[in-house]
């Protein structure tokens, strides 16, 4: 990259939380209606929802490059909640779109990966051979509602919204004042949201995605309650852990983790790695092994064998960025000695990767752009990986156990 270096375990805490809720003093009838974050999405939609959670964080001004956060945190906040207006702007000329959203090329890489896993999230809704550069009107309408809530210092009651989701269906009755109060929505906000969700019903299911719920709570736009706290517990990648503790661990392990990358095929909602994905992994492994061999030849000639590192990679893409990298690594590969995070094409542009804090030598990890790997423009990154693991390999090769 020609840039600076830079068994599902949530079930136990979830059960504890639900038990504690059940033992509370809230009337049993109300408890029966208490919603739980769901993953009633196919595998492809699950990934799209994880990416959407990060993209919403960026377009609400809470993540991404610092120079665009101020613009994103206010753009469109003075517009009325009018879904027809949103659609007219998103399908109108560029200057109209700029009233609703920042024309931020930094988000294009992330957006295009999201469209890969659910083309309904694109402005063209997957109709035709090509996607628009822009997200669907419904997604930008939801952003408009959330940015207004943030600007006003208000939080939506997502648990109540899910519990009362039948109110968003066509021909449903008007919400009662108490129901609006629970959702923390005005009548105008409710009618706007109802129109958006009827335009794209998939968002009724995305609204319960644990990663999205947890993100909205963390950035201060969703109320903290048992629903959002349980989403925090569920929003992890522990089921993709590649390691089993035991005596026969390799001396040095390098984990290669795919983040927001479109190299997984979606067939009927299922996910399988594309042939190119294994080719990308092979290129990284071979480059690292070649670099290690070149650097250790003099020592091997004098001291003998130095062990090779082991490589592991999950067969499923994730969402990894500097703000959550430590948590994801702890979920997926806590015993890895070094981690290579492979980002989709230009995805790094929607992040803030601080070379003084987020990568080696400050952390045992590095980020690589998939396009640079394709075209073998990764010499600096390979040197960094070799620098990091050689001391470990030498130590492993000279230990009594070896």
Residue, then its C-alpha position, 0 to 999 in steps of 0.5 A: x500500500x503506497x501509504x503510511x504503515x498503518x461455539x458462539x460465546x455471546x450466548x452465556x452473557x445474553x442469557x444472564x442478561x435476559x434472566x436478570x430482566x425476567x427477575x425484575x419488578x416489571x409486570x410479566x405481561x410487559x416482559x413477554x413483549x420485551x424485544x431481543x436483537x435478532x439475526x433474522x438475516x441471511x449470511x450476506x445481509x448479516x455482512x451488509x448490516x455490519x458494514x452499514x453499522x460502520x458506514x452510519x458511524x461515518x456519515x453521522x460524523x463519529x468515525x472516519x477521517x477527521x477532516x470530514x467529520x464536522x461536515x457529516x455531523x451537520x449536513x442536512x440537519x436543517x432539512x424537513x423530514x420529508x421522504x419525497x424531498x429525500x428521494x428527489x434529492x438523491x435522484x436529482x442533480x449532484x448539487x441537490x444531493x449535496x444538500x442531503x449528504x457530503x459528496x465524500x469520495x472517502x466512503x466509496x470503497x466502503x459503500x461499494x463493498x456494502x452494495x456487493x452484499x446487499x444491492x438493495x442498499x444502493x440507490x439503483x436497488x440492484x436493478x441493472x448491471x451497475x450500481x450507483x455511487x450513492x446509497x439508497x434514498x431510504x438509508x440517507x433518509x434514516x441518516x437524516x432522522x438520526x442526525x436530527x436526533x443527535x443535533x437535538x440531543x435526543x435518543x430513539x427508543x429502539x426497543x419500543x420501535x421493534x416492539x411496536x413494529x406492526x405500527x409501521x406496516x401499511x394500513x396500521x392504526x395511528x400510534x398512541x401518545x404513550x407509544x410515541x413517547x416510548x419510541x421517543x418520536x414525534x408524530x411527524x418523525x413517526x410518519x416519516x420513519x413509517x414511509x421510509x420503512x414501507x419503501x424498503x421493508x428490509x430496514x425493519x430487519x436491519x433495525x434489529x441487527x446487533x452490530x447496528x443497534x450497538x453502534x447507534x447506542x455507542x454514538x449516542x443516538x439510541x437509548x441504553x436499555x436491555x435491548x441495546x445492551x444485549x446487542x452489545x453482547x451479540x455484536x462480536x465475531x467469536x464464532x469465527x475464532x480460528x484457535x483452540x488452546x492446547x499444547x500443540x500451538x505453532x511457535x509463531x502464528x500470523x492471522x490474515x483477517x479480511x475486512x470490508x472486502x468484496x471477495x466473497x460470493x453471495x449465492x442465495x444469501x450464502x457466503x463462499x470465498x471467491x477463487x481470488x480470495x485464496x490467491x490474495x492470501x497465497x500472495x501474502x504468505x509467499x511474500x512473507x516467507x520469501x522475505x523471512x528466508x532472505x533475512x534469515x539466511x546468514x543466521x540459518x547458515x550459522x545456527x541452523x533451522x529457524x521455524x516457519x510461521x503458521x498462517x490462518x484466515x477465516x472464510x468470512x469477511x468482517x468489519x475491522x478498523x482501528x477503533x475495534x481492531x483490538x476487540x475483533x482480534x481478541x474474538x477471532x485470533x487472541x493467540x496470533x502473534x501478528x495480524x494482517x488486516x486486508x481491506x477492500x479496495x480503498x476502504x482505508x480512505x474511510x478510516x483514520x489509521x494513526x501510524x503512531x498508535x494503530x499499527x506496528x511497532x505500537x500494535x502487532x498488526x498492519x493494514x493492507x489494501x487488496x489492490x496493492x496485494x493484487x499488483x504486488x505493491x506491498x514491499x514496505x508492508x512485507x518488510x514490516x511483517x518480517x521485522x515483527x516476526x523474525x525475533x519471535x521465530x529466532x526465539x522459538x528456534x533457540x528455545x529448549x522446547x524446539 
